[in-house]
């Protein structure tokens, strides 16, 4: 990735789209390389320009943000998708993460938060704003149900399963260590082992795995601490 973060803005509302472009162009380490009014345009732009991140709205005509995200992840795996939307309901969050989005912000996010999120997703990290993190934590605690999501297998130990669930709830390695009363090195070992078993390349992949397999919802329940 170049020193500049190259961004495509995808939003069907012209005022919002132009406002985001203007805002991002004020940032010293960000370059807006394109703007799209729907998901199809966002995907097609990637055939014409080189981008590091697509800042993606979810509810758009022709091709919505989740469908566009899935296509981008399949065709341009080097490009990160950061969702920026009005909606923070469980269905919207799950659809975006399952499609492959690396981050999820609501449109209440400020310039500093958007900037930090752009930097995070370009390094393979997952990032969520406060409202979304709260919903993920609630889901992890079993307050949100989700039918038809498979339980994890793949040879994961109970501890590795729990570490993945904590990653999905938005916790850092240090927070996981504090929660489980284990050392930071042990956390890294569990993460490396779990990632190898599930084929995850980064934390965003782990979050998607957790959603698909019920770790981030009440379906699988909270794994044991033993």
MOSUL-V951774 format. One line per field, one symbol per residue. ss: DSSP state (H for helix, E for strand, C for the rest). Layout:
ss->???
This chain:
ss->CCCCEEEEEECCCHHHHHHHHHHHHCCCCEEEEEEECCHHHHHHHCCCCCCCEEEECCCCCCCCHHHHHHHHHHHCCCCEEEEEECCCCHHHHHHHHHHCCCEEEECCCCHHHHHHHHHHHHCCCCEECHHHHHHHHHHHCCCCCCCCCCCCCCCCCHHHHHHHHHHHCCCCHHHHHHHHCCCHHHHHHHHHHHHHHHCCCCHHHHHHHHHHCCCCCCCCCCCCCC
